[in-house]
Amino acid sequence: MINLKTMLSSKVIRVMKRKQEVPVQKPVADQKLPSPANNTNSNSNYQLLEELKLEDDQLQQARRRSKKSLEAGETLQSMIEKSERKSKEFENEKGEIINIENIYKKVFDEFSNFSKNFVSKLPQPKTDLQDFLSMFHQEKKDPSMLSEQVDEDLISVSDYIFYDKDQVMKTEAYYVTKTSQIKGFIHLHQYYLYFEPDKDQLQQFNAYFDYQDIYNADILKLISEKALQTDNNFIKKAYKYDYIIQINLTTVNGLTLKSESTEKTPIANVFIKFQHFDMEGMILTNKNQKKIVKAVYEKLNEQIQAAPKNEVSGTYTPYYDIILSEQAKSKLTEVKMTQFVSDKVKGGAAKIVLKTAPSTQQQTLIKFIPKKSDKSEILTDLQISNLVEHFPSMMMTMDWELVYSINRDGDSEGTFFEKCKQWKYTLLVIKDTNGYIFGGFCSETWKNSSKFFGTGENFVYTFKNGDVPIAYYWSGENDQLQWANETSIGLGGGTYGRFGIYLKDHFYRGSSSKTSTFNNEILSSGSDFTCTLFEVWGFE
């Protein structure tokens, strides 16, 4: 930067020296300055004045530049200082914001804890769900608060299944009949299963099932009608099913079916339902309930397989469904019983829930219509309502799924087997050219087999040309219940050498005959018939 003070001092000294060397004449009034061309001294003075004037201008410019530089320097310094102040203010504001955020977070956490503690003391919406899904309840008006819940798999089976010192498994259960559900406990002892009613339930429902008298057991997954009565999507999905173990008995209350075969056949069944509650009193979801039922089922099958065989039956139950026809029941014979069972039976405590023969009178009242995936091209709602009364008790309210239809899926036998392979329980419905509607209920999956298969739950039926079915149940005479090969299927058989229902030629031609399996009459309009419609329904 130019040292202004030094520059000015040097110029002033130089000018003063020149002023001493050159005398300056004051111009007289109205006297003109001599022209430089006319006077040498004047010319020198003129040049000196010009130089002084120039230097004076330069001095003024230098002063102005210096002033501007000083002003610029002050402005820059001011800007720097201002920036530093803003930075400090920003840092202070940032610190205040962080402090405010911490305060808000602390307040939010305290409020959340307060809310949780407060809400936990209020009546919870899950109580509504418990009321809604329990056996004797009515739907609440607003279960929508549960719509966002997730069906989580959080339970431990050991919290619901207990073992005593003798390793007897115990868990809550319901003994199910057609008219009631008795709450209690099941105990899986080494040699028998025991149902113990709750203290406030009917004590006559004590039941004992000797493992050697159990033919097999199945898990049934039934649609919960109560859960479907709500619009709440969570309830519909998480509580869609009721889980039941069906126990099929070959001997009950000292009775069994006389048979030439050494292998016993089932004559009756009972049903045990499971519905557990969590620690907060809420019914377990299907995902969690299934874990418990599976554990019980596996233990039961293990005990059945390990059970010793002897000639004395220890099975006693006050209520059961018998799956025999009237004629087959006449072939029931007594077996040796334990003293306890004998005393109960002779005391008249046992009551049998029979499947009685249907009335031939026309029934015009529709009692119940199950939910169907499709509309049947053969059966009316009235016919369906009358037909389901002949189903096993726990299957009467199951949903109907159209598994196979000759009009929809074609007439290939391969398609029939492929469509049916995932369904254990099916219903065949056939309509012939004379308008007769008939078919059969089947309890085993359809398969290509050289041997007969099926269980005592199978039956055949005919509507003829009316709305009330005539059902023919298994007689117990033989086990020729279901049969199939690559090109044909059949139901029933026996000493007459023909099937109760036989379909061949891509399901277009068939025959019906009397059989000793069901003691049935001819089901179609004639012994040979032409099929116009054919449907297979599955149940879940």
C-alpha positions as CSV (number, residue, x, y, z in Angstrom):
1,M,0.0,0.0,0.0
2,I,1.3,3.6,-0.8
3,N,2.6,5.5,2.2
4,L,0.4,8.5,1.7
5,K,2.0,10.6,4.3
6,T,5.6,10.1,2.9
7,M,4.4,10.8,-0.7
8,L,2.7,14.1,0.3
9,S,5.6,15.3,2.3
10,S,8.1,14.8,-0.5
11,K,5.8,16.6,-3.0
12,V,5.3,19.5,-0.7
13,I,9.1,20.0,-0.2
14,R,9.7,19.8,-3.9
15,V,7.1,22.4,-4.6
16,M,8.3,24.7,-2.0
17,K,11.8,24.6,-3.4
18,R,10.5,25.5,-6.8
19,K,8.5,28.4,-5.4
20,Q,11.7,29.8,-3.9
21,E,13.5,29.5,-7.2
22,V,10.8,31.0,-9.4
23,P,9.3,34.3,-8.3
24,V,5.7,34.5,-8.7
25,Q,4.2,37.7,-10.1
26,K,0.7,38.6,-9.0
27,P,-1.4,39.6,-12.0
28,V,-2.7,43.1,-12.1
29,A,-6.4,43.4,-12.6
30,D,-7.4,43.1,-16.2
31,Q,-3.9,42.0,-17.0
32,K,-3.7,39.0,-19.2
33,L,-1.1,36.3,-18.5
34,P,1.7,36.5,-21.1
35,S,1.7,33.8,-23.6
36,P,4.4,31.2,-23.2
37,A,5.6,31.8,-26.7
38,N,6.3,35.5,-25.9
39,N,8.0,35.1,-22.5
40,T,10.5,32.5,-21.3
41,N,9.9,33.2,-17.6
42,S,6.2,33.1,-18.1
43,N,6.5,29.9,-19.9
44,S,8.4,28.4,-17.0
45,N,5.8,29.7,-14.5
46,Y,3.1,28.2,-16.6
47,Q,4.7,24.8,-16.7
48,L,5.3,24.9,-13.0
49,L,1.6,25.8,-12.4
50,E,0.6,22.9,-14.6
51,E,2.8,20.6,-12.7
52,L,1.5,21.8,-9.4
53,K,-2.1,21.4,-10.7
54,L,-1.3,17.9,-12.0
55,E,0.3,16.9,-8.7
56,D,-2.6,18.4,-6.8
57,D,-5.0,16.3,-8.9
58,Q,-2.9,13.3,-8.3
59,L,-2.8,14.1,-4.6
60,Q,-6.6,14.4,-4.5
61,Q,-7.0,11.1,-6.4
62,A,-4.6,9.4,-4.1
63,R,-6.6,10.7,-1.1
64,R,-9.8,9.5,-2.7
65,R,-8.3,6.1,-3.4
66,S,-6.9,5.9,0.1
67,K,-10.3,6.8,1.5
68,K,-12.0,4.2,-0.6
69,S,-9.4,1.6,0.4
70,L,-9.9,2.5,4.1
71,E,-13.7,2.4,3.6
72,A,-13.3,-1.0,1.8
73,G,-11.1,-2.3,4.5
74,E,-13.6,-1.2,7.1
75,T,-16.4,-2.8,5.1
76,L,-14.6,-6.1,4.7
77,Q,-13.7,-6.1,8.4
78,S,-17.3,-5.3,9.2
79,M,-18.5,-8.2,7.0
80,I,-16.0,-10.6,8.6
81,E,-17.2,-9.5,12.1
82,K,-20.8,-9.8,11.0
83,S,-20.2,-13.3,9.6
84,E,-18.6,-14.3,12.8
85,R,-21.5,-12.9,14.8
86,K,-24.0,-14.8,12.5
87,S,-22.0,-18.0,12.9
88,K,-22.0,-17.7,16.7
89,E,-25.8,-16.9,16.6
90,F,-26.3,-20.1,14.4
91,E,-24.3,-22.2,16.7
92,N,-26.4,-20.9,19.6
93,E,-29.6,-21.5,17.7
94,K,-28.5,-25.0,16.8
95,G,-27.7,-25.7,20.4
96,E,-31.1,-24.4,21.4
97,I,-32.8,-26.6,18.7
98,I,-31.0,-29.7,20.0
99,N,-32.0,-28.8,23.5
100,I,-35.6,-28.4,22.4
101,E,-35.6,-31.7,20.5
102,N,-34.2,-33.4,23.6
103,I,-37.0,-31.8,25.7
104,Y,-39.7,-32.9,23.2
105,K,-38.3,-36.4,23.1
106,K,-38.3,-36.6,26.9
107,V,-41.8,-35.2,27.0
108,F,-42.9,-37.7,24.3
109,D,-41.4,-40.6,26.1
110,E,-43.0,-39.6,29.4
111,F,-46.3,-39.1,27.6
112,S,-46.0,-42.6,25.9
113,N,-45.3,-44.3,29.2
114,F,-48.2,-42.4,30.8
115,S,-50.5,-43.4,27.9
116,K,-49.5,-47.1,28.1
117,N,-50.1,-47.2,31.9
118,F,-53.4,-45.3,31.4
119,V,-54.6,-47.4,28.6
120,S,-53.7,-50.6,30.3
121,K,-56.1,-49.8,33.1
122,L,-59.0,-49.3,30.6
123,P,-61.3,-52.1,29.2
124,Q,-59.3,-53.5,26.3
125,P,-60.8,-54.2,22.8
126,K,-59.5,-57.7,23.0
127,T,-62.0,-58.4,25.7
128,D,-64.6,-57.8,23.0
129,L,-62.9,-60.3,20.8
130,Q,-62.9,-62.8,23.6
131,D,-66.6,-62.3,24.1
132,F,-67.2,-62.5,20.4
133,L,-65.4,-65.8,19.9
134,S,-66.3,-67.7,23.1
135,M,-69.0,-70.3,23.0
136,F,-71.9,-68.4,24.4
137,H,-71.4,-64.9,23.3
138,Q,-72.8,-62.3,20.9
139,E,-70.8,-60.1,18.5
140,K,-69.8,-56.7,19.8
141,K,-70.7,-53.7,17.7
142,D,-67.2,-52.3,17.2
143,P,-64.3,-54.8,16.9
144,S,-62.6,-52.6,14.3
145,M,-59.9,-51.6,16.8
146,L,-58.3,-55.0,16.2
147,S,-58.0,-54.6,12.4
148,E,-54.3,-53.8,12.5
149,Q,-53.2,-56.6,14.8
150,V,-50.8,-59.3,13.5
151,D,-51.3,-63.0,14.1
152,E,-48.0,-63.6,15.8
153,D,-46.6,-67.0,16.7
154,L,-45.5,-66.2,20.3
155,I,-46.8,-69.0,22.5
156,S,-44.9,-71.8,24.2
157,V,-46.8,-75.1,24.1
158,S,-45.5,-75.9,27.6
159,D,-47.6,-73.1,28.9
160,Y,-50.8,-74.9,27.8
161,I,-49.9,-78.6,28.1
162,F,-48.8,-80.0,31.4
163,Y,-47.3,-83.2,32.6
164,D,-47.6,-84.7,36.1
165,K,-45.0,-86.8,37.9
166,D,-46.2,-89.9,36.0
167,Q,-45.8,-88.1,32.7
168,V,-49.5,-87.9,32.0
169,M,-50.3,-85.1,29.5
170,K,-53.1,-82.7,30.5
171,T,-54.7,-79.8,28.7
172,E,-58.0,-77.9,28.4
173,A,-60.6,-79.2,26.0
174,Y,-64.3,-79.4,25.2
175,Y,-66.3,-82.6,24.7
176,V,-68.6,-81.8,21.8
177,T,-72.0,-83.3,21.1
178,K,-74.8,-82.3,18.8
179,T,-76.4,-80.2,21.5
180,S,-73.6,-79.0,23.7
181,Q,-69.9,-78.4,24.4
182,I,-68.7,-79.5,27.8
183,K,-65.6,-77.7,29.1
184,G,-63.0,-79.8,30.9
185,F,-59.6,-81.4,30.6
186,I,-58.2,-84.4,28.7
187,H,-55.6,-86.6,30.3
188,L,-53.4,-88.9,28.1
189,H,-52.5,-91.7,30.5
190,Q,-50.4,-94.6,29.5
191,Y,-53.3,-96.9,28.5
192,Y,-56.3,-94.6,28.1
193,L,-57.5,-91.1,27.4
194,Y,-59.7,-89.6,30.1
195,F,-62.0,-86.6,29.7
196,E,-62.6,-84.8,33.0
197,P,-65.4,-82.2,33.0
198,D,-64.9,-78.9,34.9
199,K,-66.3,-78.8,38.4
200,D,-69.1,-76.6,37.3
201,Q,-70.0,-78.8,34.3
202,L,-72.1,-81.9,34.1
203,Q,-70.1,-84.7,35.9
204,Q,-71.9,-87.4,33.9
205,F,-69.6,-86.4,31.0
206,N,-66.7,-88.3,32.4
207,A,-65.4,-90.4,29.5
208,Y,-62.6,-93.0,29.2
209,F,-61.1,-94.2,25.9
210,D,-59.0,-97.3,25.9
211,Y,-56.3,-96.8,23.3
212,Q,-56.7,-100.4,21.9
213,D,-60.3,-99.5,21.1
214,I,-59.4,-96.4,19.0
215,Y,-59.2,-97.2,15.3
216,N,-57.6,-93.9,14.5
217,A,-57.8,-90.1,15.1
218,D,-58.1,-87.2,12.7
219,I,-57.7,-83.4,13.1
220,L,-60.7,-81.5,11.8
221,K,-60.4,-77.9,10.8
222,L,-63.9,-76.4,10.8
223,I,-65.0,-73.0,9.7
224,S,-66.0,-70.8,12.7
225,E,-69.3,-69.3,11.8
226,K,-69.0,-66.8,14.6
227,A,-65.8,-65.4,13.3
228,L,-67.3,-65.0,9.8
229,Q,-70.2,-62.9,11.2
230,T,-68.0,-59.9,11.7
231,D,-66.6,-57.5,9.1
232,N,-63.3,-57.3,10.9
233,N,-60.6,-58.7,8.6
234,F,-58.2,-59.6,11.5
235,I,-60.8,-61.7,13.2
236,K,-61.9,-63.4,10.0
237,K,-58.3,-64.4,9.2
238,A,-56.8,-65.2,12.6
239,Y,-59.9,-67.0,14.1
240,K,-61.3,-68.6,10.9
241,Y,-61.2,-72.2,12.2
242,D,-62.1,-74.3,15.1
243,Y,-59.7,-77.3,15.7
244,I,-61.2,-80.6,16.7
245,I,-59.8,-84.1,17.1
246,Q,-62.1,-86.8,15.9
247,I,-61.6,-90.2,17.6
248,N,-62.9,-93.2,15.7
249,L,-63.8,-96.1,18.0
250,T,-64.0,-99.8,17.2
251,T,-65.4,-100.7,20.6
252,V,-67.6,-98.5,22.8
253,N,-69.4,-99.3,26.1
254,G,-68.8,-103.0,25.6
255,L,-70.1,-103.2,22.1
256,T,-68.2,-104.0,18.9
257,L,-69.1,-105.1,15.4
258,K,-69.0,-108.8,14.7
259,S,-66.8,-109.4,11.6
260,E,-65.1,-112.4,10.0
261,S,-62.0,-110.2,9.5
262,T,-59.4,-110.1,12.3
263,E,-59.1,-106.3,11.8
264,K,-61.6,-104.3,13.7
265,T,-63.7,-101.6,12.0
266,P,-64.8,-98.2,13.5
267,I,-68.5,-98.1,14.7
268,A,-68.7,-94.8,16.4
269,N,-66.8,-91.5,16.9
270,V,-66.5,-88.7,19.4
271,F,-65.2,-85.2,19.0
272,I,-62.8,-83.2,21.3
273,K,-62.5,-79.4,20.6
274,F,-59.6,-77.2,21.6
275,Q,-59.9,-73.5,22.5
276,H,-57.2,-72.1,24.7
277,F,-56.7,-68.6,26.2
278,D,-53.6,-66.6,26.7
279,M,-52.4,-65.0,29.9
280,E,-54.6,-62.0,29.3
281,G,-57.7,-64.0,28.8
282,M,-57.8,-63.7,25.0
283,I,-58.5,-66.7,22.8
284,L,-55.5,-68.0,20.9
285,T,-55.3,-67.4,17.2
286,N,-55.5,-70.3,14.8
287,K,-51.7,-70.2,14.3
288,N,-51.0,-70.6,18.0
289,Q,-53.9,-73.0,18.7
290,K,-52.7,-75.3,15.9
291,K,-49.4,-75.8,17.7
292,I,-51.2,-77.2,20.8
293,V,-53.6,-79.4,18.8
294,K,-50.7,-80.9,16.8
295,A,-48.8,-81.7,20.0
296,V,-51.9,-83.5,21.5
297,Y,-52.6,-85.3,18.3
298,E,-49.0,-86.6,18.0
299,K,-49.0,-87.8,21.6
300,L,-52.4,-89.5,21.1
301,N,-51.2,-91.4,18.0
302,E,-48.0,-92.4,19.9
303,Q,-50.1,-93.9,22.7
304,I,-52.4,-95.6,20.2
305,Q,-49.5,-97.3,18.5
306,A,-47.9,-98.4,21.7
307,A,-51.1,-99.7,23.4
308,P,-51.1,-103.4,24.3
309,K,-53.9,-105.5,23.0
310,N,-56.1,-107.6,25.3
311,E,-59.6,-109.0,25.4
312,V,-61.0,-106.5,27.9
313,S,-62.2,-103.2,26.8
314,G,-61.9,-100.1,29.0
315,T,-63.8,-97.6,26.8
316,Y,-66.8,-95.9,28.3
317,T,-68.4,-92.6,27.1
318,P,-71.9,-91.2,27.8
319,Y,-72.4,-89.6,24.4
320,Y,-71.1,-90.6,21.0
321,D,-72.1,-90.8,17.3
322,I,-72.7,-94.2,15.9
323,I,-71.9,-94.5,12.2
324,L,-73.7,-97.8,11.4
325,S,-77.0,-98.3,9.6
326,E,-79.9,-99.8,11.5
327,Q,-79.2,-103.2,10.0
328,A,-75.6,-103.1,10.9
329,K,-76.4,-102.2,14.5
330,S,-78.2,-105.5,14.8
331,K,-74.7,-107.2,14.3
332,L,-73.2,-105.4,17.3
333,T,-71.9,-107.9,19.9
334,E,-70.7,-107.5,23.5
335,V,-67.1,-107.9,24.5
336,K,-65.5,-108.2,27.9
337,M,-65.4,-104.9,29.8
338,T,-63.6,-103.7,32.8
339,Q,-65.7,-103.7,36.0
340,F,-65.9,-99.9,35.9
341,V,-67.3,-99.9,32.3
342,S,-69.6,-102.7,33.1
343,D,-71.1,-100.9,36.1
344,K,-71.6,-97.7,34.0
345,V,-73.2,-99.5,31.1
346,K,-75.5,-101.6,33.3
347,G,-76.5,-98.6,35.3
348,G,-77.9,-97.1,32.1
349,A,-75.6,-94.0,32.0
350,A,-74.7,-94.3,28.4
351,K,-76.7,-92.6,25.7
352,I,-76.1,-93.2,22.0
353,V,-76.6,-90.4,19.5
354,L,-78.0,-92.3,16.5
355,K,-78.3,-91.4,12.9
356,T,-81.9,-92.4,12.4
357,A,-83.4,-93.2,9.0
358,P,-84.8,-90.1,7.3
359,S,-88.5,-89.6,6.8
360,T,-89.8,-90.1,3.3
361,Q,-92.1,-87.1,3.7
362,Q,-91.2,-84.0,1.7
363,Q,-89.4,-81.4,3.8
364,T,-89.9,-77.9,2.6
365,L,-88.1,-76.0,5.3
366,I,-84.5,-75.0,4.7
367,K,-82.8,-75.5,8.0
368,F,-79.2,-74.7,7.1
369,I,-77.3,-73.8,3.9
370,P,-73.5,-74.2,4.1
371,K,-71.3,-71.6,2.4
372,K,-70.5,-72.8,-1.2
373,S,-67.7,-71.7,-3.5
374,D,-70.0,-72.1,-6.6
375,K,-73.6,-72.7,-7.3
376,S,-74.4,-76.4,-7.9
377,E,-75.9,-77.3,-11.3
378,I,-77.6,-80.3,-9.7
379,L,-78.6,-79.7,-6.1
380,T,-81.1,-77.1,-4.9
381,D,-80.6,-75.3,-1.6
382,L,-83.4,-77.4,-0.1
383,Q,-81.8,-80.6,-1.2
384,I,-78.4,-79.5,0.3
385,S,-80.1,-78.5,3.6
386,N,-81.7,-82.0,3.8
387,L,-78.5,-83.8,2.7
388,V,-76.1,-82.3,5.3
389,E,-78.2,-83.7,8.1
390,H,-76.7,-87.1,7.2
391,F,-73.1,-85.9,7.3
392,P,-70.8,-86.7,10.3
393,S,-71.7,-84.3,13.1
394,M,-68.6,-82.1,12.9
395,M,-68.9,-81.7,9.1
396,M,-72.5,-80.4,8.9
397,T,-71.4,-76.8,9.0
398,M,-68.3,-77.1,6.8
399,D,-67.9,-75.0,3.7
400,W,-68.5,-76.6,0.3
401,E,-65.8,-76.3,-2.3
402,L,-66.6,-77.4,-5.9
403,V,-63.6,-79.7,-6.5
404,Y,-64.6,-81.1,-9.9
405,S,-67.3,-80.5,-12.4
406,I,-67.7,-82.4,-15.7
407,N,-69.0,-79.2,-17.3
408,R,-66.3,-77.0,-16.0
409,D,-63.2,-79.3,-15.9
410,G,-63.9,-81.7,-18.7
411,D,-64.4,-85.5,-18.7
412,S,-60.9,-86.7,-18.1
413,E,-60.4,-89.2,-15.4
414,G,-56.9,-87.8,-14.9
415,T,-58.3,-84.4,-14.2
416,F,-60.7,-86.0,-11.7
417,F,-57.9,-87.6,-9.7
418,E,-55.7,-84.5,-9.9
419,K,-58.5,-82.3,-8.6
420,C,-59.4,-84.7,-5.8
421,K,-56.0,-85.6,-4.5
422,Q,-55.9,-82.9,-1.8
423,W,-59.4,-83.6,-0.4
424,K,-60.0,-86.3,2.2
425,Y,-63.8,-85.8,2.5
426,T,-65.8,-85.6,-0.8
427,L,-69.4,-85.8,-2.0
428,L,-70.2,-87.3,-5.4
429,V,-73.4,-85.8,-7.0
430,I,-74.8,-87.5,-10.1
431,K,-77.8,-86.7,-12.3
432,D,-79.0,-89.2,-14.9
433,T,-81.1,-88.6,-18.0
434,N,-84.3,-89.4,-16.1
435,G,-83.7,-86.6,-13.6
436,Y,-82.7,-88.9,-10.7
437,I,-80.1,-87.3,-8.3
438,F,-77.9,-89.6,-6.3
439,G,-74.3,-90.1,-5.1
440,G,-72.1,-90.9,-2.1
441,F,-70.2,-89.4,0.8
442,C,-66.6,-90.5,0.8
443,S,-64.2,-90.3,3.7
444,E,-60.9,-91.0,2.0
445,T,-59.0,-89.3,-0.8
446,W,-59.7,-90.7,-4.3
447,K,-56.8,-92.6,-5.8
448,N,-56.0,-95.3,-8.3
449,S,-55.9,-98.4,-6.3
450,S,-56.2,-102.2,-6.8
451,K,-57.8,-102.5,-3.3
452,F,-60.9,-101.0,-1.7
453,F,-60.5,-98.1,0.7
454,G,-62.7,-95.8,2.7
455,T,-64.1,-95.8,6.3
456,G,-67.3,-96.5,8.1
457,E,-68.3,-92.8,7.6
458,N,-69.0,-93.5,3.9
459,F,-72.7,-93.6,2.8
460,V,-74.6,-93.6,-0.4
461,Y,-77.9,-91.7,-1.0
462,T,-80.6,-91.0,-3.6
463,F,-83.1,-88.2,-4.0
464,K,-84.8,-90.2,-6.8
465,N,-86.8,-87.2,-8.2
466,G,-87.6,-85.5,-4.9
467,D,-86.0,-83.1,-2.4
468,V,-85.5,-85.5,0.6
469,P,-82.6,-88.0,0.4
470,I,-82.7,-91.6,1.4
471,A,-79.3,-92.4,2.9
472,Y,-77.8,-95.9,3.2
473,Y,-75.0,-96.2,5.8
474,W,-72.2,-98.7,6.0
475,S,-73.6,-102.1,7.1
476,G,-70.3,-103.4,8.5
477,E,-70.7,-106.5,6.3
478,N,-67.5,-105.8,4.4
479,D,-65.0,-103.0,3.7
480,Q,-65.8,-102.5,0.0
481,L,-66.5,-98.8,0.5
482,Q,-64.5,-97.0,-2.3
483,W,-62.6,-98.2,-5.4
484,A,-61.0,-96.7,-8.4
485,N,-58.7,-97.4,-11.4
486,E,-57.5,-95.3,-14.2
487,T,-60.8,-95.3,-16.1
488,S,-63.6,-95.9,-13.5
489,I,-64.7,-95.4,-9.9
490,G,-67.1,-97.3,-7.7
491,L,-68.8,-97.2,-4.3
492,G,-70.0,-100.3,-2.4
493,G,-69.9,-103.9,-3.3
494,G,-70.1,-107.3,-1.7
495,T,-71.9,-110.6,-2.3
496,Y,-73.9,-109.3,-5.2
497,G,-70.8,-108.7,-7.3
498,R,-71.7,-105.2,-8.4
499,F,-71.2,-101.7,-7.2
500,G,-73.7,-99.5,-5.5
501,I,-72.5,-96.7,-7.9
502,Y,-70.2,-97.3,-10.8
503,L,-69.0,-94.7,-13.3
504,K,-67.0,-95.4,-16.5
505,D,-66.4,-94.1,-20.0
506,H,-65.3,-90.6,-18.9
507,F,-68.2,-90.5,-16.4
508,Y,-70.9,-90.6,-19.0
509,R,-72.1,-94.2,-18.4
510,G,-72.7,-96.0,-15.2
511,S,-74.7,-98.5,-13.2
512,S,-76.3,-98.9,-9.7
513,S,-77.0,-102.1,-7.9
514,K,-77.9,-103.4,-4.5
515,T,-74.9,-104.0,-2.2
516,S,-74.2,-105.7,1.1
517,T,-71.8,-102.8,1.9
518,F,-74.6,-100.4,2.4
519,N,-77.7,-102.6,2.1
520,N,-79.0,-100.1,-0.5
521,E,-81.5,-100.3,-3.2
522,I,-80.8,-99.2,-6.8
523,L,-80.0,-95.5,-6.5
524,S,-80.5,-94.3,-10.1
525,S,-83.6,-94.5,-12.3
526,G,-82.5,-97.9,-13.6
527,S,-79.7,-100.4,-13.1
528,D,-77.8,-98.8,-16.0
529,F,-77.9,-95.1,-16.6
530,T,-76.4,-92.3,-18.6
531,C,-74.9,-89.4,-16.6
532,T,-75.8,-85.9,-17.7
533,L,-74.2,-84.0,-14.8
534,F,-71.4,-85.0,-12.4
535,E,-70.0,-82.9,-9.5
536,V,-67.5,-83.6,-6.7
537,W,-67.6,-81.3,-3.6
538,G,-64.9,-81.1,-1.0
539,F,-65.3,-79.8,2.6
540,E,-63.1,-77.6,4.8
